[in-house]
Amino acid sequence: MGFAELPTLTRRQLLVAGAGLGGAALAPSALAGPARSPVLVLNSLDGTVSVIDPVRWVETGRIATGKEPHHLYMTPDEKSVIVANAGSDSLTFIDPRTATVQRTLRGIIDPYHLRFSPDMRWFVTAANRLNHIDLYRWDGENPVLVKRIATGRTPSHLWIDGGSTTVWASMQDSNELVAIDLATQQLAHRVTTGPMPADVYVTPDERHLLLGLTGGEGVQVFELAAGQAPRAVGQVPTGKGAHAFRALGDRRHVLVSNRVANTISQIDSTRLAVVADFPAPAGPDCMDVSADGSLIMVGSRWAGRLTLIDVARRRVVHQVKVGKSPHGVWTLDHAARV
């Protein structure tokens, strides 16, 4: 499959994001089009969410959240976007249509990353600072803690399978991948990974699990089989600091942001190979994709901007100034997330 070995990068290297576009936004020509719902960009260092008009591509307001918000996630019914405020032990619920705060839920301990099971029975959070994963029952309104599971060092990103049976989680500082069985609420598997694993993505056929290696230069690939521990089968070279995934919406291709290389790679999940690369300046992180699949929206963390990339032309077409350290990007007018 053309896999390659990955060298290890230091934390210092991860902080050097390379050249950005400076302070000037490019002309918004060839932007995708008739989106109506706002684009929400989470600013981790500001404790805010920027509200972006997707027609004029300007910031129209900011929503105060809690301390140290790092990730946000839309509920499967798409009624709320939830911001996880790790430093405030709280969740901020935002209406994705009106960009107004619906409510704040407190007492959720250190929610760094978050995920709903597809059947909406489970809500799961990763406590990055406190080294545990929390499993909550979800009644459609509120989470109820069922089990707190001690993990390896620094749980980072989560994925839940299509059958709502297994939680996959990366351990950023112990270089591990763990699997949690939702039926028993027990840790089922633990395997060693490459350096600094981050985001997790399971291919639509659920045969392979992809793991972004932020301390390396690509994506590690694991083979999945029911009831068995995932088996490492190789790596897909993408670029330094491979970090976050976003499906392109065609049930075949997935994007991965390479935070240090300042690129985004498009992976064919059937061939397990890169088929396209896009420039993405200043530490690209989380992404969303327009409903027609023509536009990538990515947070450029080191520049404080939302960067818009034309998929067909493979080029940056516009940037929007937002807050400090833009992390998550979500909109209701999006391509399918698988």
C-alpha positions in Angstrom: 0.0 0.0 0.0 3.0 2.3 -0.2 3.3 3.0 3.5 6.4 4.6 5.0 8.0 4.9 8.4 7.4 8.1 10.3 10.2 10.1 12.1 9.4 11.6 15.4 9.0 15.4 15.8 9.8 17.4 18.9 7.3 19.7 20.6 9.4 22.6 19.6 9.0 21.7 15.9 5.2 21.5 16.4 5.2 25.1 17.6 6.9 26.3 14.4 4.1 26.5 11.9 5.8 27.9 8.9 4.8 30.8 6.7 1.2 32.1 6.8 -0.5 34.6 4.6 0.3 37.6 6.9 -2.5 40.0 7.8 -4.1 40.4 4.4 -7.1 38.3 3.3 -7.3 37.2 -0.3 -10.2 38.2 -2.6 -13.2 35.9 -1.9 -13.5 34.9 -5.6 -14.8 31.4 -6.4 -16.3 30.9 -2.9 -18.9 28.2 -2.6 -22.2 28.9 -2.5 -25.7 29.6 -1.2 -24.9 28.8 2.4 -27.4 30.4 4.9 -26.4 29.1 8.3 -23.5 30.9 10.1 -20.1 29.3 10.3 -18.9 28.9 13.9 -15.2 29.1 14.7 -14.0 28.2 18.2 -11.2 30.5 19.5 -9.4 28.4 22.2 -7.2 31.2 23.7 -10.0 33.8 23.8 -12.8 31.6 25.2 -15.1 32.7 22.4 -16.8 31.5 19.3 -16.6 33.7 16.2 -19.8 33.9 14.1 -19.1 34.1 10.4 -21.5 35.3 7.7 -21.1 32.7 4.9 -22.2 35.1 2.2 -20.0 38.1 2.9 -17.4 36.0 4.7 -16.9 38.4 7.6 -17.1 38.0 11.3 -20.4 39.4 12.6 -20.0 38.7 16.3 -18.4 36.7 19.1 -20.0 34.4 21.7 -18.4 34.1 25.1 -18.0 30.5 26.3 -16.0 29.2 29.2 -12.3 28.9 29.8 -10.1 26.8 27.5 -12.6 25.7 25.0 -10.8 23.3 22.7 -13.4 21.4 20.7 -17.0 21.7 19.6 -19.4 19.1 18.2 -22.9 19.2 16.7 -25.5 16.9 18.2 -26.6 14.2 15.7 -30.0 15.7 15.5 -28.3 19.0 14.6 -30.2 21.1 17.1 -27.2 22.3 19.0 -23.5 22.9 18.6 -21.8 22.0 21.9 -18.6 23.8 23.0 -16.5 21.9 25.5 -14.9 24.3 28.0 -12.1 22.2 29.6 -11.0 24.9 32.0 -14.5 25.8 33.2 -15.8 22.2 33.5 -18.8 23.2 31.4 -20.6 22.9 28.1 -22.0 25.8 26.1 -24.9 24.9 23.8 -25.3 27.1 20.7 -28.1 27.1 18.1 -26.4 26.4 14.8 -29.1 28.4 12.9 -29.2 31.6 14.9 -25.8 31.5 16.6 -27.4 32.2 20.0 -26.5 30.5 23.3 -29.2 28.0 24.3 -27.8 27.2 27.7 -24.7 26.4 29.7 -24.3 23.0 31.4 -21.9 22.9 34.4 -20.3 20.0 36.3 -18.8 18.3 33.2 -15.2 17.6 34.4 -12.4 18.7 32.0 -14.2 18.2 28.7 -11.4 18.5 26.2 -12.9 16.4 23.4 -16.5 15.2 23.0 -18.5 12.9 20.9 -22.0 11.5 20.6 -22.8 7.9 19.7 -24.7 7.8 16.4 -27.8 6.4 18.2 -27.6 9.4 20.6 -27.7 7.2 23.7 -24.1 8.0 24.7 -22.2 11.2 25.2 -18.5 10.8 25.8 -15.8 13.3 26.9 -12.0 13.0 27.1 -10.4 14.7 30.1 -7.1 15.6 28.5 -5.6 17.1 31.6 -7.0 14.6 34.1 -6.3 11.4 32.2 -9.8 9.8 32.1 -12.7 9.3 29.7 -16.3 9.9 30.9 -19.2 7.9 29.6 -22.6 9.7 30.0 -26.1 8.4 29.2 -27.9 10.9 27.0 -31.7 11.3 27.3 -31.9 13.9 24.6 -31.6 16.8 27.1 -28.9 16.1 29.7 -25.9 13.8 30.2 -25.9 11.5 33.2 -22.5 10.1 34.2 -22.3 6.3 34.1 -18.6 5.5 34.2 -15.3 7.3 34.6 -12.5 5.3 33.0 -8.8 5.9 33.8 -6.8 5.9 30.7 -3.2 6.4 29.5 -1.6 9.8 29.6 -3.5 12.7 28.0 -6.6 11.3 26.2 -6.9 13.4 23.1 -9.5 12.6 20.4 -12.5 10.3 20.3 -14.4 8.2 17.7 -17.5 6.1 18.1 -18.3 3.3 15.6 -21.5 3.3 13.5 -23.1 0.7 15.6 -22.6 2.8 18.8 -20.7 -0.1 20.5 -17.1 1.1 20.7 -15.3 4.3 21.7 -11.8 4.7 20.2 -9.5 7.2 21.9 -6.0 8.3 21.3 -3.5 8.9 24.2 -1.4 11.8 23.2 1.5 11.5 25.7 1.6 7.7 26.2 1.4 7.0 22.4 -1.5 4.5 22.6 -4.9 3.8 21.2 -7.6 2.4 23.5 -11.0 0.9 22.8 -13.9 1.1 25.3 -16.8 -1.3 25.1 -20.0 0.7 25.6 -22.1 -2.3 26.6 -19.9 -3.1 29.5 -18.3 0.3 30.0 -14.9 -1.4 30.2 -11.6 -0.8 28.6 -11.4 -3.6 25.9 -8.1 -3.0 24.1 -4.9 -1.0 24.3 -2.3 -0.8 21.6 0.9 1.1 21.0 0.9 3.8 18.3 3.3 6.2 16.6 4.3 9.6 18.2 1.7 12.0 19.7 -1.5 10.4 18.3 -4.3 12.9 17.8 -7.5 12.6 15.8 -9.2 9.3 15.0 -11.2 8.4 11.9 -12.8 5.0 11.0 -13.4 4.4 7.3 -17.0 4.1 6.2 -16.7 0.3 5.7 -15.2 0.1 9.3 -12.4 -2.0 8.1 -9.6 0.5 9.0 -9.0 3.1 11.6 -6.8 6.1 10.7 -4.8 7.9 13.4 -3.2 11.3 12.9 0.4 11.3 14.2 1.0 14.9 15.3 4.6 13.9 16.3 5.2 12.3 12.9 4.7 12.9 9.2 1.5 11.0 8.4 -1.4 8.8 9.3 -1.1 5.4 11.0 -3.4 2.7 9.7 -5.0 0.0 11.9 -7.0 -3.0 10.6 -10.2 -3.6 12.6 -12.0 -6.9 13.3 -14.9 -7.5 15.6 -13.8 -8.5 19.1 -10.1 -8.2 18.4 -7.5 -5.5 19.2 -6.8 -3.2 16.3 -3.7 -4.3 14.3 -1.2 -1.8 12.9 -0.7 -2.4 9.2 1.2 0.6 8.0 1.3 4.4 7.5 0.2 6.9 4.9 2.7 9.7 4.4 0.9 13.1 4.4 3.0 15.8 6.0 4.6 16.8 9.3 2.2 17.2 12.2 -0.8 15.2 10.8 -3.6 16.1 13.2 -7.3 16.4 12.4 -9.7 14.5 10.0 -12.7 15.6 8.1 -14.6 13.4 5.7 -15.1 15.0 2.3 -18.7 13.7 2.1 -18.5 11.2 -0.6 -18.0 8.1 1.6 -14.6 7.6 0.1 -12.2 10.5 0.7 -11.1 12.0 4.0 -9.0 15.1 4.7 -6.2 15.4 7.2 -4.7 18.6 8.3 -0.9 18.6 8.6 -0.3 21.3 11.2 3.5 21.7 10.8 3.7 21.1 7.1 0.9 23.7 6.5 -1.0 21.5 4.2 -4.2 19.4 4.0 -4.0 15.9 2.4 -6.9 14.1 0.8 -6.8 10.4 1.4 -8.6 7.8 -0.6 -9.9 5.5 2.1 -10.2 2.5 -0.2 -6.7 2.8 -1.5 -5.2 4.2 1.7 -3.2 6.7 -0.3 -3.0 10.5 -0.7 -4.7 11.6 -3.9 -4.5 15.4 -3.5 -2.8 18.1 -1.3 -3.9 21.6 -0.5 -2.0 24.6 0.9 -3.3 25.5 4.4 -1.2 28.2 6.1 -0.3 28.9 9.7 -1.0 25.7 11.5 -4.2 24.2 10.0 -6.3 22.3 12.5 -10.0 21.4 12.5 -12.1 21.7 9.4 -15.5 21.7 7.9 -16.6 21.2 4.3 -19.4 23.1 2.5 -22.5 21.2 1.6 -21.5 20.8 -2.1 -18.0 19.7 -1.2 -16.4 22.6 -3.0 -15.0 24.6 -0.1 -12.8 23.6 2.9 -13.0 25.8 5.9 -10.1 25.4 8.3 -8.8 27.1 11.4 -5.3 28.6 10.9 -4.3 28.4 14.6 -1.1 30.4 14.5 -2.6 33.3 12.5 -6.0 33.7 14.1 -7.9 33.2 10.9 -10.4 31.0 9.2 -8.9 30.0 5.9 -11.1 29.1 2.9 -9.7 26.6 0.3 -11.2 26.0 -3.1 -11.2 22.2 -3.6 -11.2 22.2 -7.4 -8.4 24.7 -7.8 -6.5 23.5 -4.7 -5.8 27.1 -3.5 -6.6 29.5 -0.7 -9.2 31.9 -1.8 -10.0 33.9 1.3 -9.2 34.4 5.0 -11.4 35.8 7.8 -9.8 37.3 10.9 -11.2 35.6 14.0 -9.9 35.2 17.6 -6.8 33.7 19.1 -5.9 30.1 18.3 -9.0 29.1 16.2 -9.6 25.4 16.7 -13.0 23.9 15.8 -15.1 24.9 12.7 -18.7 23.9 12.3 -21.7 24.9 10.2 -25.1 23.4 9.6 -24.6 23.7 5.8 -22.0 21.0 5.6 -21.1 17.9 3.5 -21.8 14.5 5.1 -19.4 13.8 7.9 -18.7 10.2 6.8 
